[in-house]
Every structure is written in structure tokens, then in C-alpha cells.
Amino acid sequence: MRLTDFWNRMHRHFGEAYAESWARDYVIAGLGGRTVEQALADGVAAKQVWHAVCQVVEVDARLR
């Protein structure tokens, strides 16, 4: 998954403004206790981060 696809999905699910805030502030255990932004900065693949997001929030099946 490309990073642009990841952010498109985040924006579609959370909305334009809230996606960045959520990615910056919400800590996900499945990412080693990191936020989305921290995990991406540490080199975790966007696809792996997206799967972790899908584990903690109810994401529309079309976006999974």
C-alpha cells in the first residue's frame, strides 16, 4: 500500500481534519505502543499500520 493510499483511507474514514489528529494522538498497542505517525516515521509499512488501525476502529469493509 502506498502512503498516499493510506492517507486517503484515513481521510475517508475519519474526515480530513480528524485523521491527522487521530494519527498524531491515538496510541495503538498493535504498533508497539506507538501512534500512526510514530510508526510510519519508524519505517513501519503503511499496509501494516492500516491493518492496525482497522483492528482498533470499525472501518467500512470497502476501505479495508
PyMOL Python script that loads the backbone (N, CA, C, O; Angstrom):
from pymol import cmd

cmd.read_pdbstr("""\
ATOM      1  N   MET A   1       0.853  -1.172   0.000  1.00  0.00           N
ATOM      2  CA  MET A   1       0.000   0.000   0.000  1.00  0.00           C
ATOM      3  C   MET A   1       0.902   1.239   0.000  1.00  0.00           C
ATOM      4  O   MET A   1       1.850   1.337   0.779  1.00  0.00           O
ATOM      5  N   ARG A   2       0.588   2.159  -0.872  1.00  0.00           N
ATOM      6  CA  ARG A   2       1.327   3.423  -0.902  1.00  0.00           C
ATOM      7  C   ARG A   2       0.863   4.321   0.237  1.00  0.00           C
ATOM      8  O   ARG A   2      -0.265   4.215   0.717  1.00  0.00           O
ATOM      9  N   LEU A   3       1.739   5.183   0.644  1.00  0.00           N
ATOM     10  CA  LEU A   3       1.425   6.108   1.726  1.00  0.00           C
ATOM     11  C   LEU A   3       0.247   7.016   1.346  1.00  0.00           C
ATOM     12  O   LEU A   3      -0.575   7.358   2.196  1.00  0.00           O
ATOM     13  N   THR A   4       0.170   7.401   0.073  1.00  0.00           N
ATOM     14  CA  THR A   4      -0.960   8.240  -0.358  1.00  0.00           C
ATOM     15  C   THR A   4      -2.280   7.490  -0.229  1.00  0.00           C
ATOM     16  O   THR A   4      -3.293   8.082   0.146  1.00  0.00           O
ATOM     17  N   ASP A   5      -2.279   6.202  -0.533  1.00  0.00           N
ATOM     18  CA  ASP A   5      -3.485   5.387  -0.373  1.00  0.00           C
ATOM     19  C   ASP A   5      -3.854   5.281   1.108  1.00  0.00           C
ATOM     20  O   ASP A   5      -5.026   5.375   1.474  1.00  0.00           O
ATOM     21  N   PHE A   6      -2.846   5.087   1.948  1.00  0.00           N
ATOM     22  CA  PHE A   6      -3.090   5.026   3.387  1.00  0.00           C
ATOM     23  C   PHE A   6      -3.791   6.303   3.859  1.00  0.00           C
ATOM     24  O   PHE A   6      -4.819   6.231   4.532  1.00  0.00           O
ATOM     25  N   TRP A   7      -3.243   7.465   3.514  1.00  0.00           N
ATOM     26  CA  TRP A   7      -3.835   8.727   3.971  1.00  0.00           C
ATOM     27  C   TRP A   7      -5.205   8.979   3.346  1.00  0.00           C
ATOM     28  O   TRP A   7      -6.074   9.572   3.986  1.00  0.00           O
ATOM     29  N   ASN A   8      -5.406   8.541   2.113  1.00  0.00           N
ATOM     30  CA  ASN A   8      -6.745   8.652   1.510  1.00  0.00           C
ATOM     31  C   ASN A   8      -7.762   7.859   2.323  1.00  0.00           C
ATOM     32  O   ASN A   8      -8.870   8.336   2.568  1.00  0.00           O
ATOM     33  N   ARG A   9      -7.393   6.664   2.736  1.00  0.00           N
ATOM     34  CA  ARG A   9      -8.293   5.840   3.546  1.00  0.00           C
ATOM     35  C   ARG A   9      -8.539   6.471   4.919  1.00  0.00           C
ATOM     36  O   ARG A   9      -9.666   6.484   5.413  1.00  0.00           O
ATOM     37  N   MET A  10      -7.474   6.991   5.526  1.00  0.00           N
ATOM     38  CA  MET A  10      -7.625   7.667   6.816  1.00  0.00           C
ATOM     39  C   MET A  10      -8.586   8.845   6.689  1.00  0.00           C
ATOM     40  O   MET A  10      -9.468   9.022   7.529  1.00  0.00           O
ATOM     41  N   HIS A  11      -8.419   9.640   5.654  1.00  0.00           N
ATOM     42  CA  HIS A  11      -9.286  10.810   5.457  1.00  0.00           C
ATOM     43  C   HIS A  11     -10.723  10.399   5.162  1.00  0.00           C
ATOM     44  O   HIS A  11     -11.661  11.036   5.642  1.00  0.00           O
ATOM     45  N   ARG A  12     -10.902   9.347   4.384  1.00  0.00           N
ATOM     46  CA  ARG A  12     -12.259   8.884   4.091  1.00  0.00           C
ATOM     47  C   ARG A  12     -12.947   8.356   5.343  1.00  0.00           C
ATOM     48  O   ARG A  12     -14.147   8.557   5.527  1.00  0.00           O
ATOM     49  N   HIS A  13     -12.189   7.682   6.202  1.00  0.00           N
ATOM     50  CA  HIS A  13     -12.795   7.121   7.409  1.00  0.00           C
ATOM     51  C   HIS A  13     -13.011   8.177   8.496  1.00  0.00           C
ATOM     52  O   HIS A  13     -14.112   8.292   9.035  1.00  0.00           O
ATOM     53  N   PHE A  14     -11.980   8.939   8.815  1.00  0.00           N
ATOM     54  CA  PHE A  14     -12.043   9.869   9.941  1.00  0.00           C
ATOM     55  C   PHE A  14     -12.456  11.288   9.558  1.00  0.00           C
ATOM     56  O   PHE A  14     -12.862  12.066  10.421  1.00  0.00           O
ATOM     57  N   GLY A  15     -12.357  11.629   8.281  1.00  0.00           N
ATOM     58  CA  GLY A  15     -12.571  13.002   7.857  1.00  0.00           C
ATOM     59  C   GLY A  15     -11.229  13.713   7.737  1.00  0.00           C
ATOM     60  O   GLY A  15     -10.244  13.319   8.360  1.00  0.00           O
ATOM     61  N   GLU A  16     -11.207  14.761   6.929  1.00  0.00           N
ATOM     62  CA  GLU A  16      -9.955  15.458   6.628  1.00  0.00           C
ATOM     63  C   GLU A  16      -9.233  15.959   7.871  1.00  0.00           C
ATOM     64  O   GLU A  16      -8.042  15.695   8.039  1.00  0.00           O
ATOM     65  N   ALA A  17      -9.922  16.665   8.729  1.00  0.00           N
ATOM     66  CA  ALA A  17      -9.276  17.298   9.884  1.00  0.00           C
ATOM     67  C   ALA A  17      -8.954  16.286  10.981  1.00  0.00           C
ATOM     68  O   ALA A  17      -7.873  16.340  11.567  1.00  0.00           O
ATOM     69  N   TYR A  18      -9.859  15.383  11.261  1.00  0.00           N
ATOM     70  CA  TYR A  18      -9.682  14.472  12.388  1.00  0.00           C
ATOM     71  C   TYR A  18      -8.639  13.393  12.110  1.00  0.00           C
ATOM     72  O   TYR A  18      -8.019  12.892  13.048  1.00  0.00           O
ATOM     73  N   ALA A  19      -8.429  13.026  10.863  1.00  0.00           N
ATOM     74  CA  ALA A  19      -7.476  11.962  10.532  1.00  0.00           C
ATOM     75  C   ALA A  19      -6.071  12.283  11.043  1.00  0.00           C
ATOM     76  O   ALA A  19      -5.420  11.430  11.647  1.00  0.00           O
ATOM     77  N   GLU A  20      -5.609  13.497  10.805  1.00  0.00           N
ATOM     78  CA  GLU A  20      -4.270  13.879  11.254  1.00  0.00           C
ATOM     79  C   GLU A  20      -4.187  13.909  12.777  1.00  0.00           C
ATOM     80  O   GLU A  20      -3.198  13.464  13.359  1.00  0.00           O
ATOM     81  N   SER A  21      -5.220  14.430  13.411  1.00  0.00           N
ATOM     82  CA  SER A  21      -5.243  14.494  14.866  1.00  0.00           C
ATOM     83  C   SER A  21      -5.222  13.092  15.461  1.00  0.00           C
ATOM     84  O   SER A  21      -4.461  12.820  16.390  1.00  0.00           O
ATOM     85  N   TRP A  22      -6.046  12.212  14.933  1.00  0.00           N
ATOM     86  CA  TRP A  22      -6.112  10.839  15.427  1.00  0.00           C
ATOM     87  C   TRP A  22      -4.771  10.139  15.222  1.00  0.00           C
ATOM     88  O   TRP A  22      -4.287   9.446  16.116  1.00  0.00           O
ATOM     89  N   ALA A  23      -4.176  10.320  14.051  1.00  0.00           N
ATOM     90  CA  ALA A  23      -2.895   9.686  13.738  1.00  0.00           C
ATOM     91  C   ALA A  23      -1.775  10.186  14.648  1.00  0.00           C
ATOM     92  O   ALA A  23      -0.833   9.451  14.944  1.00  0.00           O
ATOM     93  N   ARG A  24      -1.878  11.407  15.078  1.00  0.00           N
ATOM     94  CA  ARG A  24      -0.864  12.017  15.936  1.00  0.00           C
ATOM     95  C   ARG A  24      -1.039  11.626  17.398  1.00  0.00           C
ATOM     96  O   ARG A  24      -0.052  11.507  18.124  1.00  0.00           O
ATOM     97  N   ASP A  25      -2.285  11.422  17.843  1.00  0.00           N
ATOM     98  CA  ASP A  25      -2.572  11.292  19.271  1.00  0.00           C
ATOM     99  C   ASP A  25      -2.947   9.896  19.764  1.00  0.00           C
ATOM    100  O   ASP A  25      -2.714   9.588  20.933  1.00  0.00           O
ATOM    101  N   TYR A  26      -3.511   9.055  18.927  1.00  0.00           N
ATOM    102  CA  TYR A  26      -4.033   7.769  19.385  1.00  0.00           C
ATOM    103  C   TYR A  26      -2.922   6.712  19.387  1.00  0.00           C
ATOM    104  O   TYR A  26      -2.330   6.431  18.345  1.00  0.00           O
ATOM    105  N   VAL A  27      -2.648   6.141  20.536  1.00  0.00           N
ATOM    106  CA  VAL A  27      -1.619   5.114  20.675  1.00  0.00           C
ATOM    107  C   VAL A  27      -2.249   3.746  20.427  1.00  0.00           C
ATOM    108  O   VAL A  27      -3.287   3.415  21.000  1.00  0.00           O
ATOM    109  N   ILE A  28      -1.614   2.963  19.574  1.00  0.00           N
ATOM    110  CA  ILE A  28      -2.124   1.648  19.199  1.00  0.00           C
ATOM    111  C   ILE A  28      -1.171   0.569  19.713  1.00  0.00           C
ATOM    112  O   ILE A  28       0.006   0.543  19.353  1.00  0.00           O
ATOM    113  N   ALA A  29      -1.690  -0.314  20.553  1.00  0.00           N
ATOM    114  CA  ALA A  29      -0.869  -1.387  21.123  1.00  0.00           C
ATOM    115  C   ALA A  29      -0.264  -2.254  20.026  1.00  0.00           C
ATOM    116  O   ALA A  29       0.885  -2.681  20.135  1.00  0.00           O
ATOM    117  N   GLY A  30      -1.032  -2.516  18.968  1.00  0.00           N
ATOM    118  CA  GLY A  30      -0.562  -3.349  17.867  1.00  0.00           C
ATOM    119  C   GLY A  30       0.592  -2.753  17.082  1.00  0.00           C
ATOM    120  O   GLY A  30       1.208  -3.426  16.255  1.00  0.00           O
ATOM    121  N   LEU A  31       0.879  -1.496  17.346  1.00  0.00           N
ATOM    122  CA  LEU A  31       2.030  -0.836  16.710  1.00  0.00           C
ATOM    123  C   LEU A  31       3.153  -0.633  17.728  1.00  0.00           C
ATOM    124  O   LEU A  31       3.999   0.249  17.578  1.00  0.00           O
ATOM    125  N   GLY A  32       3.139  -1.455  18.747  1.00  0.00           N
ATOM    126  CA  GLY A  32       4.184  -1.361  19.761  1.00  0.00           C
ATOM    127  C   GLY A  32       4.017  -0.159  20.673  1.00  0.00           C
ATOM    128  O   GLY A  32       4.999   0.393  21.171  1.00  0.00           O
ATOM    129  N   GLY A  33       2.774   0.245  20.890  1.00  0.00           N
ATOM    130  CA  GLY A  33       2.516   1.387  21.754  1.00  0.00           C
ATOM    131  C   GLY A  33       2.880   2.713  21.111  1.00  0.00           C
ATOM    132  O   GLY A  33       3.222   3.678  21.795  1.00  0.00           O
ATOM    133  N   ARG A  34       2.801   2.747  19.788  1.00  0.00           N
ATOM    134  CA  ARG A  34       3.101   3.975  19.041  1.00  0.00           C
ATOM    135  C   ARG A  34       1.839   4.512  18.392  1.00  0.00           C
ATOM    136  O   ARG A  34       0.842   3.807  18.236  1.00  0.00           O
ATOM    137  N   THR A  35       1.911   5.767  18.025  1.00  0.00           N
ATOM    138  CA  THR A  35       0.841   6.357  17.226  1.00  0.00           C
ATOM    139  C   THR A  35       1.087   6.002  15.763  1.00  0.00           C
ATOM    140  O   THR A  35       2.148   5.490  15.406  1.00  0.00           O
ATOM    141  N   VAL A  36       0.095   6.280  14.925  1.00  0.00           N
ATOM    142  CA  VAL A  36       0.247   6.073  13.484  1.00  0.00           C
ATOM    143  C   VAL A  36       1.442   6.865  12.973  1.00  0.00           C
ATOM    144  O   VAL A  36       2.278   6.328  12.247  1.00  0.00           O
ATOM    145  N   GLU A  37       1.529   8.126  13.343  1.00  0.00           N
ATOM    146  CA  GLU A  37       2.638   8.965  12.867  1.00  0.00           C
ATOM    147  C   GLU A  37       3.983   8.412  13.316  1.00  0.00           C
ATOM    148  O   GLU A  37       4.927   8.384  12.526  1.00  0.00           O
ATOM    149  N   GLN A  38       4.092   7.974  14.563  1.00  0.00           N
ATOM    150  CA  GLN A  38       5.352   7.423  15.063  1.00  0.00           C
ATOM    151  C   GLN A  38       5.718   6.147  14.309  1.00  0.00           C
ATOM    152  O   GLN A  38       6.871   5.963  13.919  1.00  0.00           O
ATOM    153  N   ALA A  39       4.741   5.269  14.105  1.00  0.00           N
ATOM    154  CA  ALA A  39       5.002   4.014  13.411  1.00  0.00           C
ATOM    155  C   ALA A  39       5.471   4.273  11.976  1.00  0.00           C
ATOM    156  O   ALA A  39       6.438   3.661  11.522  1.00  0.00           O
ATOM    157  N   LEU A  40       4.804   5.160  11.275  1.00  0.00           N
ATOM    158  CA  LEU A  40       5.213   5.480   9.909  1.00  0.00           C
ATOM    159  C   LEU A  40       6.609   6.094   9.889  1.00  0.00           C
ATOM    160  O   LEU A  40       7.419   5.759   9.025  1.00  0.00           O
ATOM    161  N   ALA A  41       6.898   6.985  10.827  1.00  0.00           N
ATOM    162  CA  ALA A  41       8.220   7.617  10.910  1.00  0.00           C
ATOM    163  C   ALA A  41       9.307   6.594  11.224  1.00  0.00           C
ATOM    164  O   ALA A  41      10.453   6.753  10.803  1.00  0.00           O
ATOM    165  N   ASP A  42       8.946   5.541  11.964  1.00  0.00           N
ATOM    166  CA  ASP A  42       9.897   4.487  12.306  1.00  0.00           C
ATOM    167  C   ASP A  42      10.061   3.463  11.187  1.00  0.00           C
ATOM    168  O   ASP A  42      10.820   2.505  11.331  1.00  0.00           O
ATOM    169  N   GLY A  43       9.359   3.658  10.080  1.00  0.00           N
ATOM    170  CA  GLY A  43       9.523   2.783   8.923  1.00  0.00           C
ATOM    171  C   GLY A  43       8.577   1.612   8.840  1.00  0.00           C
ATOM    172  O   GLY A  43       8.764   0.727   8.005  1.00  0.00           O
ATOM    173  N   VAL A  44       7.553   1.583   9.695  1.00  0.00           N
ATOM    174  CA  VAL A  44       6.551   0.514   9.600  1.00  0.00           C
ATOM    175  C   VAL A  44       5.777   0.721   8.301  1.00  0.00           C
ATOM    176  O   VAL A  44       5.390   1.843   7.975  1.00  0.00           O
ATOM    177  N   ALA A  45       5.557  -0.345   7.576  1.00  0.00           N
ATOM    178  CA  ALA A  45       4.860  -0.270   6.286  1.00  0.00           C
ATOM    179  C   ALA A  45       3.447   0.275   6.463  1.00  0.00           C
ATOM    180  O   ALA A  45       2.759  -0.052   7.430  1.00  0.00           O
ATOM    181  N   ALA A  46       3.026   1.107   5.519  1.00  0.00           N
ATOM    182  CA  ALA A  46       1.696   1.721   5.570  1.00  0.00           C
ATOM    183  C   ALA A  46       0.602   0.659   5.658  1.00  0.00           C
ATOM    184  O   ALA A  46      -0.390   0.849   6.362  1.00  0.00           O
ATOM    185  N   LYS A  47       0.776  -0.451   4.950  1.00  0.00           N
ATOM    186  CA  LYS A  47      -0.225  -1.521   4.979  1.00  0.00           C
ATOM    187  C   LYS A  47      -0.352  -2.105   6.386  1.00  0.00           C
ATOM    188  O   LYS A  47      -1.461  -2.365   6.852  1.00  0.00           O
ATOM    189  N   GLN A  48       0.767  -2.308   7.054  1.00  0.00           N
ATOM    190  CA  GLN A  48       0.751  -2.837   8.417  1.00  0.00           C
ATOM    191  C   GLN A  48       0.095  -1.841   9.374  1.00  0.00           C
ATOM    192  O   GLN A  48      -0.654  -2.236  10.268  1.00  0.00           O
ATOM    193  N   VAL A  49       0.372  -0.566   9.187  1.00  0.00           N
ATOM    194  CA  VAL A  49      -0.240   0.467  10.029  1.00  0.00           C
ATOM    195  C   VAL A  49      -1.745   0.498   9.786  1.00  0.00           C
ATOM    196  O   VAL A  49      -2.523   0.593  10.736  1.00  0.00           O
ATOM    197  N   TRP A  50      -2.160   0.419   8.532  1.00  0.00           N
ATOM    198  CA  TRP A  50      -3.591   0.437   8.218  1.00  0.00           C
ATOM    199  C   TRP A  50      -4.297  -0.759   8.864  1.00  0.00           C
ATOM    200  O   TRP A  50      -5.393  -0.608   9.405  1.00  0.00           O
ATOM    201  N   HIS A  51      -3.687  -1.929   8.815  1.00  0.00           N
ATOM    202  CA  HIS A  51      -4.289  -3.102   9.455  1.00  0.00           C
ATOM    203  C   HIS A  51      -4.421  -2.893  10.960  1.00  0.00           C
ATOM    204  O   HIS A  51      -5.404  -3.322  11.564  1.00  0.00           O
ATOM    205  N   ALA A  52      -3.446  -2.243  11.558  1.00  0.00           N
ATOM    206  CA  ALA A  52      -3.521  -1.955  12.995  1.00  0.00           C
ATOM    207  C   ALA A  52      -4.657  -0.984  13.294  1.00  0.00           C
ATOM    208  O   ALA A  52      -5.360  -1.140  14.291  1.00  0.00           O
ATOM    209  N   VAL A  53      -4.839   0.013  12.439  1.00  0.00           N
ATOM    210  CA  VAL A  53      -5.950   0.959  12.599  1.00  0.00           C
ATOM    211  C   VAL A  53      -7.271   0.198  12.518  1.00  0.00           C
ATOM    212  O   VAL A  53      -8.171   0.422  13.328  1.00  0.00           O
ATOM    213  N   CYS A  54      -7.386  -0.699  11.543  1.00  0.00           N
ATOM    214  CA  CYS A  54      -8.620  -1.468  11.357  1.00  0.00           C
ATOM    215  C   CYS A  54      -8.920  -2.381  12.544  1.00  0.00           C
ATOM    216  O   CYS A  54     -10.073  -2.756  12.756  1.00  0.00           O
ATOM    217  N   GLN A  55      -7.905  -2.741  13.313  1.00  0.00           N
ATOM    218  CA  GLN A  55      -8.109  -3.580  14.485  1.00  0.00           C
ATOM    219  C   GLN A  55      -8.717  -2.811  15.657  1.00  0.00           C
ATOM    220  O   GLN A  55      -9.368  -3.404  16.518  1.00  0.00           O
ATOM    221  N   VAL A  56      -8.506  -1.497  15.693  1.00  0.00           N
ATOM    222  CA  VAL A  56      -8.965  -0.717  16.854  1.00  0.00           C
ATOM    223  C   VAL A  56     -10.180   0.156  16.574  1.00  0.00           C
ATOM    224  O   VAL A  56     -10.795   0.668  17.510  1.00  0.00           O
ATOM    225  N   VAL A  57     -10.538   0.337  15.315  1.00  0.00           N
ATOM    226  CA  VAL A  57     -11.738   1.106  14.990  1.00  0.00           C
ATOM    227  C   VAL A  57     -12.566   0.330  13.960  1.00  0.00           C
ATOM    228  O   VAL A  57     -12.039  -0.494  13.212  1.00  0.00           O
ATOM    229  N   GLU A  58     -13.830   0.603  13.939  1.00  0.00           N
ATOM    230  CA  GLU A  58     -14.765  -0.027  13.000  1.00  0.00           C
ATOM    231  C   GLU A  58     -14.646   0.679  11.652  1.00  0.00           C
ATOM    232  O   GLU A  58     -15.169   1.779  11.470  1.00  0.00           O
ATOM    233  N   VAL A  59     -13.949   0.032  10.702  1.00  0.00           N
ATOM    234  CA  VAL A  59     -13.715   0.620   9.393  1.00  0.00           C
ATOM    235  C   VAL A  59     -14.638  -0.048   8.378  1.00  0.00           C
ATOM    236  O   VAL A  59     -14.804  -1.267   8.386  1.00  0.00           O
ATOM    237  N   ASP A  60     -15.229   0.755   7.515  1.00  0.00           N
ATOM    238  CA  ASP A  60     -16.092   0.263   6.447  1.00  0.00           C
ATOM    239  C   ASP A  60     -15.341  -0.813   5.655  1.00  0.00           C
ATOM    240  O   ASP A  60     -14.166  -0.642   5.329  1.00  0.00           O
ATOM    241  N   ALA A  61     -16.013  -1.899   5.354  1.00  0.00           N
ATOM    242  CA  ALA A  61     -15.394  -3.021   4.632  1.00  0.00           C
ATOM    243  C   ALA A  61     -14.795  -2.587   3.314  1.00  0.00           C
ATOM    244  O   ALA A  61     -13.806  -3.170   2.872  1.00  0.00           O
ATOM    245  N   ARG A  62     -15.365  -1.578   2.669  1.00  0.00           N
ATOM    246  CA  ARG A  62     -14.835  -1.115   1.377  1.00  0.00           C
ATOM    247  C   ARG A  62     -13.460  -0.459   1.526  1.00  0.00           C
ATOM    248  O   ARG A  62     -12.705  -0.372   0.557  1.00  0.00           O
ATOM    249  N   LEU A  63     -13.137  -0.004   2.724  1.00  0.00           N
ATOM    250  CA  LEU A  63     -11.845   0.649   2.941  1.00  0.00           C
ATOM    251  C   LEU A  63     -10.782  -0.313   3.483  1.00  0.00           C
ATOM    252  O   LEU A  63      -9.599   0.025   3.525  1.00  0.00           O
ATOM    253  N   ARG A  64     -11.197  -1.481   3.885  1.00  0.00           N
ATOM    254  CA  ARG A  64     -10.239  -2.427   4.479  1.00  0.00           C
ATOM    255  C   ARG A  64      -9.267  -2.948   3.508  1.00  0.00           C
ATOM    256  O   ARG A  64      -8.405  -3.751   3.867  1.00  0.00           O
TER     257      ARG A  64
END
""", "prot")
cmd.dss("prot")
cmd.show_as("cartoon", "prot")
cmd.util.cbc("prot")
cmd.orient("prot")
